[in-house]
Amino acid sequence: MVNSNLLTINRQLKAYNSKNLEEFIVNFSEDIKVYEFPEKLLYEGKEQFRLFYSQRFLNSNLLNCIINNRIILNEIIVDHEIIHGIIENPVEVIVLYSFKNNLIFRIDFLK
């Protein structure tokens, strides 16, 4: 049986790498919250989320995310990501994606 959250996370990664904002946004809940670990709220709600990523996609021609490692546990997926195209050197982060109803409702970035 395929984990439906895994399908969602793979869809959002594909959309991110192709900078397709509409295909990217549909993978997140209306009340999405994004944190810098442990509890620094960066933005919340789909409109703030959309605004942030529309600028990221527009301003980052070489944007690309590679998953170095992935852990799946119940309603959480943890990715070790290497992101190119944000700054000159690749950015390495751990990202915790929390799911509800097959949508991502919380993201925690560990830098």
KEKE-3310 file (N, C-alpha, C; in steps of 0.2 Angstrom, whole numbers, plus 5000, padded with zeros to 4 digits):
npx = (5004:5003:5008:4998:5002:5015:5013:5008:5019:5029:5022:5022:5036:5040:5033:5038:5052:5049:5044:5031:5018:5004:5002:5010:5005:4993:4995:4995:4987:4974:4976:4990:5006:5022:5037:5053:5062:5063:5050:5048:5038:5036:5028:5010:4995:4987:4988:4999:5009:5008:5012:5025:5031:5028:5036:5049:5049:5049:5061:5071:5080:5087:5082:5081:5078:5085:5082:5090:5089:5076:5063:5049:5035:5021:5010:5020:5033:5050:5062:5079:5086:5094:5096:5097:5100:5095:5104:5121:5129:5124:5110:5108:5096:5085:5069:5053:5038:5021:5006:4988:4973:4979:4985:4998:5000:5009:5025:5042:5057:5074:5089)
npy = (4994:5011:5025:5039:5051:5052:5052:5065:5073:5070:5075:5089:5092:5089:5100:5111:5110:5112:5124:5127:5136:5134:5120:5117:5124:5117:5106:5110:5114:5126:5132:5132:5132:5139:5136:5141:5129:5129:5135:5147:5156:5158:5161:5161:5153:5151:5161:5170:5160:5157:5170:5171:5160:5163:5173:5167:5158:5166:5174:5165:5157:5146:5137:5122:5107:5094:5078:5071:5062:5053:5051:5042:5043:5039:5052:5061:5067:5067:5076:5077:5090:5097:5112:5121:5136:5147:5154:5158:5146:5129:5126:5117:5108:5102:5096:5095:5089:5090:5081:5082:5075:5071:5083:5095:5103:5109:5115:5113:5120:5115:5122)
npz = (5000:4996:5004:5006:5009:5005:4992:4991:4995:4986:4974:4978:4978:4965:4959:4965:4960:4947:4947:4947:4953:4956:4955:4966:4977:4979:4987:5001:5016:5020:5031:5033:5042:5044:5051:5059:5066:5084:5087:5080:5071:5054:5043:5040:5034:5019:5009:5013:5012:4998:4993:4997:4991:4977:4975:4978:4967:4956:4958:4958:4947:4945:4954:4963:4972:4980:4987:5000:5010:5017:5030:5035:5046:5052:5052:5048:5038:5036:5028:5022:5014:5000:4994:4979:4971:4979:4986:4982:4986:4989:5000:5015:5023:5036:5035:5042:5038:5042:5041:5038:5033:5021:5016:5018:5033:5042:5042:5047:5048:5050:5052)
capx = (5000:5007:5007:4995:5006:5021:5011:5008:5026:5032:5019:5025:5043:5040:5030:5043:5057:5047:5042:5024:5015:4998:5003:5014:5001:4987:4997:4995:4981:4972:4979:4997:5010:5029:5041:5060:5062:5058:5043:5048:5033:5039:5022:5004:4989:4989:4989:5006:5013:5008:5015:5032:5034:5028:5043:5054:5050:5050:5067:5077:5080:5091:5079:5081:5078:5086:5081:5096:5087:5068:5060:5041:5033:5014:5008:5025:5038:5056:5067:5085:5085:5099:5092:5101:5097:5092:5110:5127:5130:5118:5107:5106:5091:5080:5062:5048:5031:5016:5000:4981:4969:4983:4988:5003:4997:5014:5032:5047:5064:5080:5095)
capy = (5000:5017:5030:5044:5057:5051:5055:5072:5076:5069:5080:5096:5092:5090:5106:5115:5110:5115:5131:5128:5138:5132:5113:5117:5126:5113:5101:5112:5116:5133:5135:5130:5136:5137:5137:5139:5125:5125:5138:5153:5156:5162:5164:5156:5154:5149:5167:5172:5155:5158:5176:5169:5155:5166:5177:5163:5155:5171:5176:5160:5154:5139:5133:5115:5103:5086:5074:5067:5056:5053:5046:5042:5040:5040:5058:5066:5065:5071:5076:5080:5093:5101:5116:5125:5142:5152:5158:5155:5139:5125:5126:5111:5109:5096:5099:5091:5090:5087:5080:5081:5074:5071:5089:5097:5108:5112:5114:5115:5120:5115:5124)
capz = (5000:4995:5009:5002:5011:5001:4985:4991:4996:4979:4970:4979:4976:4958:4957:4967:4956:4940:4949:4946:4959:4957:4957:4972:4982:4981:4992:5007:5019:5020:5038:5033:5046:5043:5057:5059:5072:5086:5087:5077:5066:5049:5040:5041:5030:5012:5006:5015:5009:4991:4992:4998:4986:4971:4975:4977:4961:4952:4959:4958:4941:4946:4960:4963:4978:4980:4994:5002:5014:5019:5035:5035:5052:5053:5048:5047:5033:5037:5023:5022:5008:4998:4989:4975:4968:4983:4986:4978:4988:4991:5007:5017:5029:5038:5035:5045:5035:5046:5037:5040:5027:5015:5015:5023:5037:5046:5040:5052:5045:5054:5048)
cpx = (5004:5004:5004:4999:5012:5019:5011:5015:5030:5029:5022:5032:5044:5038:5035:5049:5055:5044:5035:5020:5009:4998:5006:5009:4995:4989:4997:4988:4980:4976:4987:5001:5017:5033:5049:5060:5066:5051:5043:5044:5035:5033:5016:4999:4992:4991:4997:5010:5013:5012:5023:5035:5033:5034:5049:5055:5051:5058:5073:5076:5082:5088:5079:5082:5080:5085:5087:5094:5079:5067:5052:5039:5026:5012:5014:5030:5044:5061:5073:5086:5092:5096:5097:5097:5094:5098:5115:5128:5124:5116:5105:5101:5087:5073:5057:5041:5026:5009:4994:4977:4973:4986:4993:5000:5003:5021:5037:5054:5069:5086:5101)
cpy = (5006:5022:5037:5051:5057:5054:5062:5075:5075:5074:5087:5097:5093:5097:5112:5116:5113:5122:5132:5129:5135:5124:5112:5118:5121:5107:5103:5115:5123:5136:5133:5135:5134:5140:5136:5135:5129:5128:5145:5153:5161:5165:5158:5158:5153:5156:5170:5166:5156:5164:5174:5165:5158:5170:5173:5160:5160:5173:5171:5155:5147:5135:5126:5112:5096:5083:5070:5061:5058:5048:5047:5039:5043:5047:5063:5063:5070:5070:5080:5083:5097:5105:5121:5131:5147:5157:5155:5148:5135:5126:5119:5112:5102:5099:5093:5093:5086:5087:5080:5080:5074:5078:5091:5103:5112:5110:5117:5114:5120:5117:5123)
cpz = (5000:5000:5005:5003:5007:4994:4985:4991:4989:4974:4971:4978:4969:4956:4959:4962:4949:4941:4947:4952:4961:4959:4964:4978:4984:4986:4999:5010:5019:5026:5039:5038:5045:5048:5055:5066:5078:5085:5084:5071:5060:5045:5041:5036:5023:5008:5007:5012:5001:4989:4992:4993:4979:4970:4974:4970:4955:4952:4959:4952:4941:4952:4959:4970:4977:4987:4995:5006:5016:5024:5035:5042:5053:5049:5047:5042:5035:5031:5024:5015:5006:4992:4985:4972:4972:4984:4982:4979:4989:4998:5009:5023:5030:5038:5037:5042:5039:5041:5041:5034:5021:5012:5020:5026:5041:5043:5045:5049:5050:5050:5052)
residu = (MET:VAL:ASN:SER:ASN:LEU:LEU:THR:ILE:ASN:ARG:GLN:LEU:LYS:ALA:TYR:ASN:SER:LYS:ASN:LEU:GLU:GLU:PHE:ILE:VAL:ASN:PHE:SER:GLU:ASP:ILE:LYS:VAL:TYR:GLU:PHE:PRO:GLU:LYS:LEU:LEU:TYR:GLU:GLY:LYS:GLU:GLN:PHE:ARG:LEU:PHE:TYR:SER:GLN:ARG:PHE:LEU:ASN:SER:ASN:LEU:LEU:ASN:CYS:ILE:ILE:ASN:ASN:ARG:ILE:ILE:LEU:ASN:GLU:ILE:ILE:VAL:ASP:HIS:GLU:ILE:ILE:HIS:GLY:ILE:ILE:GLU:ASN:PRO:VAL:GLU:VAL:ILE:VAL:LEU:TYR:SER:PHE:LYS:ASN:ASN:LEU:ILE:PHE:ARG:ILE:ASP:PHE:LEU:LYS)
# end
